[in-house]
C-alpha cells in the first residue's frame, strides 16, 4: 500500500477534527469509525467506560497517520 492510500483528511466534515490532541494538518480520517472498537479493552486506545458503554472521545490512535500499518496488523492478527 502506498503512503498516499493511508491518509485521508475530510476537512468538510462538520465534526472535523472530531478529537482534540492531533494537529488538524495531520488528522487522519481514514478510520472515521474505529475498526478496533470491537476489541473492547484490548483495542490499545485511550477509552473510557461510561455506564457500561465504551467511549473513545479521548482516543486519537486511529487518527494518527503513522498508526495505520499497526492498526491493520492488529486487525489481521484478530483473524487468526
Secondary structure by P-SEA (a helix, b strand, c coil): ccccccccccccccccccccccccccccccccccccccccccccccccccccccccccccccccccaaaaaaaaaaaaac
